[in-house]
């Protein structure tokens, strides 16, 4: 079984410049003039007992202007952090441009939009595409703000994937995150508005039901983008949906389920998550969740009877994210954002107060997709499958980019 680990690494301009209008928005893009967390995760692979895999670092600058500097920076980090036991490659925008040229030369230019290093879902799709062209059986998705602490991690990741378990073929395994304190539960904010936007409470309830109970493998309504094990029988058929601005991991689980696949969570497959502090205000993070949940609910509501697909409901998605995909979503948004606005106002933040109220308006206007999300998914899946079939016969890409 050939396994490729893929780690996307997000980069931004120098810290003194910061984010500029037009730059892609990521939770914590590493400033170009700092080292970030990439070296730390590469170095942590030294603890792994099984090193029979290749590692690809996907370089994702938040703007094209810094591509050359970022790629050189990542090359230097790889050179100084790599161990002798793990072969590490880099794939960035310069490589992607060559890939696009090849597609156009083969009259396949219409598929270039499926291969992008901008936006979370697009980058996750590259995490699937790269293992595919390398001839891998399994893609292991890890993030650069994590560290390996379990020497048996790779052995556990390989243990069930691609095998039969209780009468069915396993083509997707979800691991989970350990927080900095070593627990898998997340902190719960103590503010009035969170009584309605009780996301962390629902997450913890779901985590306790799935992670905290036997058996080791069980169906899960949630996954973590930085700890996913996906077999080629799935990643060649189902893509991430680029229309989802964030929360692309759980949305992928939904897509997979709709196409008849299952994710099983392994409650022994854990990785330590050590993210930098988020720099965006609460109202903005809530806004991003609003767009995500409104879109995903619309995808569920727009399902149609389709050969080879199963119908999915909010109830199938458990406490989390299911509680944010029901008919009362607008009520939750309205109550939570009004209280959040009042909290900002009491603190003297007029801008934050107004933005929290704007969230309510957006939930019933701009956040609602002006197209059929289910039909979009079906067409996306068809095009993705066509691209994967084409690239399976594309001789030389593995040696050109990773030789």
N, C-alpha and C positions, 0 to 999 in steps of 0.2 A: 504494500500500500504506500503510494507516494503522497506525502503531505507537504503542503506549502503554507507557511505562516505569513500573513500579510499584516503589516502595521502601517496605517496612514499617519502622517505627521503633518500638522497644520502650522503654517508660518505666516508672519505678518511683517510689516515694515519695522524699521528701527524703533525702539521704545520711545525715543524723543519725537518721532513723527506720529506714531500711533495709527489708528484706523482713519482712512479717508473715504469720502463719498465714492461709492462704486466698488469698494473692496468687498469681497465675500465676508459674511458674518459667521464666525465660529466661536464657540464658547471660550476657548483660551488658546488662540493662535500664538505661537512662540515668537516674540520679537526677534528680528534678524540679528540684533546685537547681543543676544543672550544664548545660553546653551540649551535651555529647556529641559525636557524630561526624556528625550529620545535615547540619549546615551545610557541613561539609567535602566531602561527596559531591555536594551540590547545586552548590557552587562549582566542583567539578572538571569539571562538564559544560561549562564555558567552553572547554575544550580541544577539544571535539568539532567536527569539520568539518560533519557532517550534524546539523542541529538540527530536522529535520522530524519531530518527535514531541512528545507531551505527557507530562508527568511527574506522577504521582499519588503523594503521600506517604500511606501508610496509618498511622494513629496507633493504636498498640496499648499502652495502659496496662496494667500488671499487676494493676490493681484498679479498679473502677468509681468509687471515691471521689474519684480525682484526675482524672477525665475532663475537667472544665472547665478546670482549670489546665494540663493537658498539651496540650489542643487550642490554648489561647491561646499556650502556649510554642512549639508547632510553627508556628503562624501567624507569630509573631515571627521565628523562624529562617528560614522561607521568605521573608519580606519582606526580611530583611537579607542573604540568601545568593543569591537568585535572580538570574539573568542576564537581559538583555533578549531573548535569543534563544530561551529555553525557557519555555514556559507551564507553571507549576507549580500543581497543585491539592492540596487536602487532603481526606481522607476519614477520619472518626473515628466513635466510638461514637454521637455525637449524630446523625450522618447515617444510621448503621446502624439506629437506632431508628425513624427515619422510614421507612426501607425496609421494616422488619418491619411497621410499621403498614399500609403499602400492600399488602403481601402478605396480611395478615389481612383487610383490606377487600375484597380480591379472592377471598376464600375459598381462599387459598393458604398459610395460616398453618402448615400441616404441613411447609412447606419452610424455615421460618425457621431451623431448626437447621443448615441447610447454609451459612448466611451468618453468620459469627461472627468477632470480632476477638480471640478468646482461644485460645491454643494454636498451635503452629507450623503444623500442617497446615491448620487453619481459616484462618489468616491467608494462607497460600499460596493457598488456594482463592479468597480475596478478591482476590488478585493476578491471578487468572484472570477472576473475575466482573466486576471494574471495567472492564477493557478491553472485555469483551463488551458491557456496556450503553453504552459509549462508541462502539460500532460499529467497533472496531478489528479489523484482520486479524491482528495480531501482538501478543502480550504479551511484554514484556522484563522479566524479574525480576532486580532488583539489590538488594543489601543496603546498609544505611546505614553499615557499617564498611568500605566500599571507596572507592577513588578511581579515576577514569578517567585513564589516562596515554597511551592510544593515540588520537590524533585521528581515526583511521579506524574506531573501535570500532562506531559505529552503521552505517556503510556495510558493515562486515563482518557485523554481525548481520542485516542485510537481504539480504545477497548471495545466500544459498541458500534461505532460508526461503520456502515457498510456491512453489518452483520444482521442476522436474524435474531430477534428478541421477542419472546412470547408470541411467535407466529407471524411477525411482521418485519419487513426490512427497515432498518434504521438509517435514514439519510439526513437527519438533522439532530444535533445535540446542543442544548443550551447549558453553558456553565453559569456562574454567578460571580458577583463582586463581594469582596470583603472590604468594608470601610476602613479608614485609617486606624480605628480602635479595634479592628479584628472581628467586628460583628457584621452580619449581612443585613441588618436592619438600618434604615436611614433615619436621620434626625427629623423630628416633627416640630415645625415652627409653632410658637404659641402666640397666635394673633387671632383676633375675632374673625377676620376674613377667611381664615383657613378652616373655620367650621363648615363653610360651604365648599371651598376649594380644598377638599381634604385629600389631596393627591398622595401625600406621603403616608397618611394613615392607611389609605387603601393599598398602597404599595406594600407596606409592612404586613398587612393582613394577608395579602396574596403570597408574600415571601414566606411567612410562617406556615401557610398551608402547603406550599410546594417544596420549598427548600428545607423547611424544618421538620418534615415528617418522612416516614418510610412509605414506600420502598425507595431505593436509590434512584431509579428512573421512573419518571411519571410525566403525564401530559402537563404542559404548562401554557398559560395564557400570556406570559411575558417572556422576553428574552433580553439579553444584554449585548449590545452591538460589539463590545470589546471582549466577548468571550463566547464565540459561536463556532461550532464545528459543522461544516456543511459538505455533504457528499456530492460528487459531480452529477449524480442522478437528479439532484434537486437544483444545483446552481447552474446547470446548463439549460434548465427549463423555466425557472422562475426568477425574475429580477427584483431588485428594490425599485420602488416607485419614486422617480425624481420629483413628482408633484408634492411629495411630503417634505415640508421644510426641515423637520426634525422628528425625533421619535421614529426614525426609519427602521429601527430594529424590530419593534413590535408590529409596525406596519408590514414588514417582511413576513413575520410569522402569520399575519392575517392573510397575506397573499398566498403563502404556501398552503395554508389550510384550505383556502378557496379552491386551489388546484389539487386538493386531495392528499396533501402531504401532512405529516405531523412533526412537531417538535417535542422532544422529550428532554426534560431537565435532569441533569446528573447532579445530585446534591453533594457529590465529592469533588466536583470540578470547579475549584475556586481560584480566583486570582486577586491580588491586593490592588485596590483602586486608590490612587493618590493624586487626585486632580488638583490643579492650581485653583485658587479662588476665582469664582465667576465675577466678571467685571461689569455685567449688565444689570440694570435695576430690576426689581421684582416685577413691576408692571410689564416690562418687555418680555421677561421669561414667561409670565402668564399669557401674554399675547401670542407668543410662539406656540404654547400649548393649546390655546383656543383654535388657532389655524389648523393645528394637527388633528385635534379631536373632531372639529366640525367636518374636516375633509374625510377622516376615517369613518365617521358615522354616515356621511353621504355615500361613501363606497358601499357600506353595508346596506343602506336603504335602496340603492340603485341596482342591487343584484337581480339577475334574471336567470331563469332555468337555462342552463348551458351544458351541453354534453361534456363529460369529463370534469365537471366542477361541482362542488358542494356548496350549499347555502350556509352562510355563517351569520350568527346573531350576536347582539351585545351580551346575551347570557352565556354564550360560548366563550367569552373573553373574561370570565370571572369577575372578581371584585375590582381588579386592576388589569387592564384598562377599562373593563366593562362598565364600571360606574360612570365613566365619562363618555359613553357612547349611547346613552339612553335618551328618552324623550325629554328628560328634565335638564338637559345640558344647558339650555339658555337660562333657565332659572338659577342654576348653579353659578353661571358666569355673572349674571346680573347681581345677585346677592353678594357674591365674593368681591366683585370689582367696586361696588358701591362702598362696602366697608373698607376695602383697600384704599379707595380714594379719600375716605374720611381719615384714615390713618396717616396718609401723606399730608393732608391738610393740617392735622393737629401738629405734625412735625415741621410745618412751615414750608413744605415742598409743593408749591403751586403747580409746577409742571408735572410732577409725578401724579398729583391728584387729578389733573385733567386727562392725562394719558390713561389712567386706570378707567375713567369713565368712557373714553374713546373705545376701549376694549369692548364695552357692551355694544356699541354701535357696530363695530367691525364684525362681531359674532353673527349678526343678522344681515350683513351686507358683503363686504369684501372677502370675508373668510369662506363664504359659500361658493363652491366651484361653479363656474359658468359652463361646465361641460359634464358629461356623464362619467363619473369616476370608475364605474365598473366596466363600461365599454372601453375606457382608456386603458384600464389594466389588461383587458383581454387583448387589445391591439398591441400593447407594450410587450406582453408575454410572447405573442406571435413573432414580433420583430426580434426580440431577444433570442428566441430559439433559432431563428433563421441566421442571426449573426454567429451564434455558437456553432451551428452546423458548418457554416462557411469557414470559420477560424479553426475548426478541428482539422481541416484539410490544408490549412495555410502553412506550408513548409517553411521553416527557417526563422519564424518569429521568436521561438524560444532561444535559439542560438544568437540571434541578432541582439536581443535585449538582455539576455541572461547567460550568455555563453562564457 
